[in-house]
């Protein structure tokens, strides 16, 4: 039987070969920390088609030990909670969306490295999750230099038990991670394993000047971009978005407001200036979201739907009978007009990946820009 130790070494080698992991210090941590402690007694897997919202628990006791270890040390994300229900507490199929997971190890160590984390640093982690990333940080930095905040009480307690079992005692806080952890400030690095619509100013006040914030900017249209910010000595920050395709669950206080049954009413029709399928592109979706930050996006391809719950504004697109596309809008916000303007700026620049964008934060607001700080820009909904 293949041992957990051998699988950890194999995982570390796989991450290094796959360009996830570069530093031998963090490689040694991956080879040491027992992910099986943090994965817990069960995970949740989708039932049926990938688009299904039903999840079923796969329990450790129902799987051969070697198979469970192989699952544990694969470079995969495993969902551990759906809408507040932990995998081990699920008594049958669970409907809903993931609210906690064991992120794929490659992304965990990539985030740590991209934040520039090194021995001697103090780190504030937003989103303890299962505690595995927290354990890696403790392994290298020492538990006195690690503070982690988790909003979900059940997930936080589960992570605390796993960290205790692994021999780590960092500072663990159960509460709103958007408030940070001022009692341990200032920190050298902040690493967020949740996404946000804008960067909380409380974070900026808790990071040393010259320190780093690494966080995924996201929104209600499912656009994502990982940005690395350097904090200045005036309470602001500046940085660029990074290559790749990183996404995390949105922080609960930043999630979209409750909505009832979707109801679409007639509106004003005209021809669309842009191909709606551009919103299926990773960066196109991000750019459209910058233009209409209060809108949720549904649909794919030529049939895109934008809905603003607060104002009731709607936009729907479809293919026109003689080519091109039709957009139908109603409500006080012309959602598609804004998206068209934004996407046309992006396509005029050559439709670059999100790494061509940057973010500047001052006391007066937060602004995403394209190319250079004085280029085209969009204000975040702060």
C-alpha positions as CSV (number, residue, x, y, z in Angstrom):
1,X,0.0,0.0,0.0
2,X,1.3,3.5,-0.9
3,X,1.8,5.6,2.3
4,X,0.6,9.1,2.9
5,X,4.3,10.2,3.2
6,X,5.0,8.8,-0.3
7,X,1.9,10.5,-1.7
8,X,2.9,13.9,-0.2
9,X,6.3,13.6,-1.9
10,X,4.6,12.7,-5.2
11,X,2.2,15.6,-4.8
12,X,5.1,18.1,-4.2
13,X,6.9,16.8,-7.3
14,X,3.8,17.1,-9.4
15,X,3.2,20.7,-8.3
16,X,6.8,21.5,-9.0
17,X,6.6,19.9,-12.5
18,X,3.3,21.7,-13.1
19,X,4.8,25.2,-12.4
20,X,2.6,25.6,-9.2
21,X,5.5,25.3,-6.8
22,X,9.0,26.8,-7.1
23,X,10.5,27.3,-3.6
24,X,12.1,24.4,-1.8
25,X,11.0,25.8,1.5
26,X,7.3,25.5,0.5
27,X,8.0,22.2,-1.2
28,X,9.2,20.8,2.1
29,X,6.0,22.0,3.8
30,X,3.8,20.2,1.2
31,X,5.9,17.0,1.8
32,X,5.2,17.3,5.5
33,X,1.7,18.5,6.2
34,X,-1.0,15.8,6.3
35,X,-3.8,17.0,4.1
36,X,-5.9,14.0,5.1
37,X,-6.4,15.7,8.5
38,X,-7.8,18.8,6.9
39,X,-10.0,17.0,4.3
40,X,-11.9,15.5,7.2
41,X,-14.4,12.6,7.3
42,X,-16.3,13.5,4.1
43,X,-16.4,15.6,1.0
44,X,-19.3,16.6,-1.3
45,X,-19.5,15.7,-5.0
46,X,-22.0,16.9,-7.5
47,X,-24.9,14.6,-8.3
48,X,-25.5,14.1,-12.0
49,X,-24.6,16.7,-14.6
50,X,-21.9,19.4,-13.9
51,X,-24.6,22.0,-13.9
52,X,-26.6,20.3,-11.1
53,X,-26.9,22.1,-7.8
54,X,-27.3,18.8,-5.9
55,X,-24.4,17.4,-3.9
56,X,-23.9,14.1,-2.2
57,X,-21.5,13.2,0.6
58,X,-18.6,10.8,-0.1
59,X,-17.6,9.5,3.3
60,X,-14.1,8.4,4.2
61,X,-15.5,5.2,5.8
62,X,-17.2,4.2,2.6
63,X,-14.0,4.3,0.5
64,X,-11.0,2.0,0.6
65,X,-8.1,3.6,2.6
66,X,-5.7,3.7,-0.4
67,X,-8.4,5.2,-2.7
68,X,-9.2,8.0,-0.1
69,X,-5.5,8.8,0.3
70,X,-5.1,9.0,-3.5
71,X,-8.1,11.4,-3.6
72,X,-6.6,13.4,-0.7
73,X,-3.2,13.9,-2.4
74,X,-4.5,14.7,-5.9
75,X,-4.2,18.3,-7.1
76,X,-8.0,18.8,-6.8
77,X,-10.4,21.1,-5.0
78,X,-12.8,19.1,-2.8
79,X,-16.0,20.8,-1.6
80,X,-16.5,20.4,2.2
81,X,-19.6,22.6,2.8
82,X,-22.8,23.5,0.8
83,X,-24.7,26.6,2.0
84,X,-23.5,26.1,5.6
85,X,-23.9,22.3,5.7
86,X,-20.7,20.4,6.3
87,X,-20.1,17.3,4.3
88,X,-20.1,15.0,7.4
89,X,-23.5,16.4,8.5
90,X,-25.2,15.8,5.2
91,X,-27.9,13.1,5.6
92,X,-28.8,13.0,1.9
93,X,-28.4,15.1,-1.3
94,X,-27.8,18.7,-0.5
95,X,-29.0,21.5,-2.8
96,X,-27.1,24.8,-3.0
97,X,-23.7,26.3,-3.7
98,X,-20.3,25.6,-2.1
99,X,-19.5,27.7,0.9
100,X,-16.2,26.0,1.9
101,X,-13.7,23.7,0.3
102,X,-10.3,22.3,0.4
103,X,-8.7,24.2,-2.4
104,X,-6.4,22.4,-4.8
105,X,-2.9,22.3,-3.2
106,X,-1.3,23.8,-6.3
107,X,-3.3,27.0,-6.0
108,X,-2.7,27.1,-2.2
109,X,1.1,27.1,-2.6
110,X,0.9,29.3,-5.7
111,X,-1.0,32.0,-3.7
112,X,1.6,31.8,-0.9
113,X,4.5,32.2,-3.3
114,X,2.8,34.9,-5.3
115,X,2.3,36.9,-2.2
116,X,6.1,36.8,-1.7
117,X,5.8,35.0,1.6
118,X,9.1,34.2,3.2
119,X,10.4,33.0,6.6
120,X,10.1,35.7,9.2
121,X,7.0,37.3,7.7
122,X,3.8,37.8,9.6
123,X,0.7,36.8,7.6
124,X,-3.0,37.5,7.9
125,X,-5.0,34.8,6.1
126,X,-8.6,35.6,5.2
127,X,-10.6,32.4,5.0
128,X,-9.2,29.5,7.1
129,X,-11.4,27.0,5.3
130,X,-10.2,23.5,6.2
131,X,-7.0,24.9,7.7
132,X,-4.6,23.2,5.2
133,X,-3.2,26.5,3.9
134,X,-2.9,27.7,7.5
135,X,-0.9,24.6,8.3
136,X,1.5,25.2,5.4
137,X,2.1,28.8,6.7
138,X,2.7,27.6,10.2
139,X,5.1,25.0,9.0
140,X,7.4,27.7,7.5
141,X,6.7,30.9,9.4
142,X,5.9,29.5,12.8
143,X,2.5,29.7,14.4
144,X,3.2,33.0,16.2
145,X,3.4,34.7,12.7
146,X,0.2,33.3,11.4
147,X,-3.3,34.7,12.0
148,X,-6.3,33.3,10.1
149,X,-9.9,34.4,10.1
150,X,-12.9,32.3,9.2
151,X,-16.5,33.6,9.0
152,X,-18.3,30.2,9.4
153,X,-18.4,28.9,12.9
154,X,-18.7,25.3,12.0
155,X,-15.9,25.4,9.5
156,X,-13.7,27.4,11.9
157,X,-14.1,24.8,14.6
158,X,-13.4,21.9,12.2
159,X,-10.2,23.7,11.1
160,X,-9.2,24.3,14.7
161,X,-9.4,20.6,15.5
162,X,-7.4,19.6,12.4
163,X,-4.7,22.2,13.1
164,X,-4.5,20.9,16.7
165,X,-4.1,17.4,15.4
166,X,-1.4,18.5,13.1
167,X,0.5,20.2,16.0
168,X,-0.2,23.8,15.0
169,X,-1.6,26.6,17.2
170,X,-1.8,29.8,15.1
171,X,-4.1,32.7,16.1
172,X,-7.5,31.6,14.8
173,X,-10.4,34.1,14.7
174,X,-14.0,33.3,14.0
175,X,-15.6,36.4,12.5
176,X,-15.9,38.6,9.4
177,X,-12.6,38.4,7.6
178,X,-13.4,41.7,5.8
179,X,-12.6,43.3,9.2
180,X,-9.2,41.7,9.3
181,X,-7.6,41.1,12.7
182,X,-6.4,44.5,14.1
183,X,-5.2,43.0,17.4
184,X,-2.3,41.3,15.6
185,X,-1.5,44.1,13.1
186,X,0.6,45.2,11.4
187,X,1.3,42.3,9.1
188,X,3.7,41.8,6.2
189,X,1.3,39.9,4.0
190,X,-2.4,39.4,3.6
191,X,-3.6,36.4,1.6
192,X,-7.3,36.1,0.9
193,X,-8.8,32.7,-0.1
194,X,-12.1,34.4,-0.8
195,X,-12.9,37.0,-3.4
196,X,-14.2,40.5,-2.9
197,X,-16.0,43.2,-4.9
198,X,-13.6,45.8,-3.6
199,X,-10.7,45.7,-1.2
200,X,-11.7,46.5,2.4
201,X,-10.0,49.7,3.7
202,X,-9.6,47.9,7.1
203,X,-7.1,45.5,5.4
204,X,-5.0,48.4,4.2
205,X,-4.7,49.8,7.7
206,X,-3.4,46.4,9.0
207,X,-0.6,45.9,6.5
208,X,2.8,47.5,6.8
209,X,3.8,50.1,4.2
210,X,5.5,48.1,1.5
211,X,3.6,45.0,2.5
212,X,1.5,42.9,0.2
213,X,-2.2,42.1,-0.3
214,X,-3.1,39.2,-2.6
215,X,-6.8,38.9,-3.3
216,X,-9.2,37.9,-6.1
217,X,-11.4,40.7,-7.3
218,X,-14.8,39.3,-8.3
219,X,-18.5,40.3,-8.6
220,X,-22.0,39.2,-9.3
221,X,-21.4,38.5,-12.9
222,X,-18.8,35.8,-12.0
223,X,-15.8,37.8,-13.4
224,X,-12.5,37.2,-11.5
225,X,-9.0,38.6,-11.4
226,X,-6.2,37.9,-9.0
227,X,-4.4,41.1,-8.0
228,X,-1.2,41.7,-6.0
229,X,-1.1,45.1,-4.3
230,X,1.7,46.9,-2.5
231,X,0.5,49.0,0.4
232,X,1.8,52.6,0.5
233,X,2.4,54.8,3.6
234,X,-0.7,56.9,2.9
235,X,-3.3,54.2,3.4
236,X,-3.6,53.3,-0.3
237,X,-2.2,50.6,-2.5
238,X,-1.3,49.9,-6.1
239,X,-0.7,46.8,-8.1
240,X,-1.4,44.6,-11.2
241,X,-3.5,41.6,-11.9
242,X,-1.6,38.4,-12.3
243,X,-1.6,35.8,-15.2
244,X,-3.8,32.8,-15.0
245,X,-7.4,32.0,-14.1
246,X,-7.8,32.2,-10.3
247,X,-11.3,32.2,-8.7
248,X,-12.5,31.9,-5.2
249,X,-16.0,31.9,-3.5
250,X,-17.0,35.5,-2.9
251,X,-16.9,36.7,0.7
252,X,-20.4,36.4,2.2
253,X,-20.9,40.1,3.0
254,X,-20.0,40.9,-0.6
255,X,-22.4,38.3,-2.2
256,X,-25.4,39.3,-4.2
257,X,-28.6,40.3,-2.4
258,X,-31.5,37.8,-2.1
259,X,-33.7,37.6,-5.2
260,X,-37.0,36.0,-5.9
261,X,-38.2,34.2,-9.0
262,X,-36.7,35.6,-12.2
263,X,-39.3,37.5,-14.1
264,X,-38.5,39.2,-17.4
265,X,-40.8,41.9,-18.8
266,X,-40.8,43.6,-22.2
267,X,-38.4,46.5,-22.8
268,X,-36.8,48.6,-25.4
269,X,-35.1,46.7,-28.3
270,X,-32.2,47.6,-30.5
271,X,-29.2,46.0,-32.2
272,X,-26.2,45.2,-30.0
273,X,-22.9,46.8,-30.8
274,X,-21.0,43.8,-29.5
275,X,-21.1,40.1,-29.7
276,X,-22.7,38.8,-26.5
277,X,-20.5,35.7,-26.5
278,X,-17.6,38.0,-25.5
279,X,-19.0,37.8,-22.0
280,X,-18.2,34.0,-22.0
281,X,-14.5,35.0,-22.3
282,X,-12.6,35.1,-18.9
283,X,-11.5,38.7,-19.3
284,X,-14.5,39.8,-21.3
285,X,-16.7,38.8,-18.4
286,X,-14.5,40.7,-16.0
287,X,-14.6,43.8,-18.2
288,X,-18.4,43.6,-18.5
289,X,-18.7,43.3,-14.7
290,X,-16.6,46.4,-14.2
291,X,-19.2,48.3,-16.2
292,X,-22.2,46.9,-14.5
293,X,-21.1,46.0,-11.0
294,X,-24.6,45.8,-9.5
295,X,-25.8,43.3,-12.1
296,X,-26.0,39.5,-11.9
297,X,-25.3,37.6,-15.1
298,X,-27.1,34.6,-16.4
299,X,-27.1,32.7,-19.6
300,X,-24.3,31.9,-22.1
301,X,-23.5,32.5,-25.8
302,X,-25.8,34.8,-27.7
303,X,-28.4,34.7,-24.9
304,X,-26.9,36.8,-22.1
305,X,-29.1,38.1,-19.2
306,X,-28.2,40.9,-16.8
307,X,-30.4,41.6,-13.8
308,X,-30.0,44.4,-11.2
309,X,-32.1,43.4,-8.2
310,X,-32.0,46.8,-6.5
311,X,-33.4,48.8,-9.5
312,X,-35.2,46.0,-11.4
313,X,-33.1,46.9,-14.5
314,X,-32.7,44.1,-17.0
315,X,-30.9,43.4,-20.2
316,X,-31.3,40.4,-22.5
317,X,-29.6,39.5,-25.8
318,X,-30.4,37.1,-28.6
319,X,-29.4,36.4,-32.1
320,X,-31.1,38.5,-34.7
321,X,-32.9,36.8,-37.6
322,X,-30.7,38.5,-40.3
323,X,-27.4,38.3,-38.4
324,X,-26.0,40.2,-35.5
325,X,-27.7,40.4,-32.1
326,X,-30.7,42.1,-30.5
327,X,-30.6,43.5,-26.9
328,X,-33.8,44.2,-25.0
329,X,-33.5,46.5,-21.9
330,X,-35.8,48.0,-19.3
331,X,-35.4,49.9,-16.0
332,X,-33.5,53.0,-14.9
333,X,-30.0,51.5,-15.6
334,X,-29.1,50.8,-19.2
335,X,-27.0,47.8,-18.3
336,X,-26.1,46.7,-21.8
337,X,-25.1,50.2,-22.8
338,X,-22.5,50.3,-20.1
339,X,-21.2,46.8,-20.9
340,X,-20.9,47.7,-24.6
341,X,-18.9,50.8,-23.8
342,X,-16.6,48.8,-21.5
343,X,-16.1,45.8,-23.9
344,X,-15.4,48.1,-26.8
345,X,-12.5,49.8,-24.9
346,X,-11.1,46.4,-24.1
347,X,-11.4,45.0,-27.7
348,X,-9.8,48.3,-29.1
349,X,-6.8,47.5,-26.9
350,X,-6.5,44.1,-28.5
351,X,-8.6,42.1,-26.0
352,X,-5.7,41.4,-23.6
353,X,-5.9,39.0,-20.7
354,X,-6.7,40.4,-17.2
355,X,-3.0,40.7,-16.4
356,X,-3.0,43.8,-18.6
357,X,-5.1,45.5,-15.9
358,X,-4.1,47.1,-12.6
359,X,-5.8,48.5,-9.5
360,X,-5.1,51.7,-7.6
361,X,-6.6,52.4,-4.2
362,X,-6.7,55.8,-2.5
363,X,-8.8,57.4,0.2
364,X,-11.0,58.7,-2.6
365,X,-11.9,55.4,-4.2
366,X,-10.7,52.2,-5.9
367,X,-10.0,52.2,-9.7
368,X,-9.2,49.4,-12.1
369,X,-7.2,50.5,-15.1
370,X,-6.2,49.1,-18.4
371,X,-2.5,49.2,-19.5
372,X,-1.2,52.0,-17.2
373,X,-2.6,53.9,-14.2
374,X,-3.5,56.8,-16.5
375,X,-5.3,54.5,-19.1
376,X,-9.0,53.8,-19.3
377,X,-10.4,53.0,-15.9
378,X,-13.5,51.8,-14.0
379,X,-14.4,52.7,-10.4
380,X,-15.2,49.8,-8.0
381,X,-18.5,49.9,-6.0
382,X,-17.0,51.0,-2.7
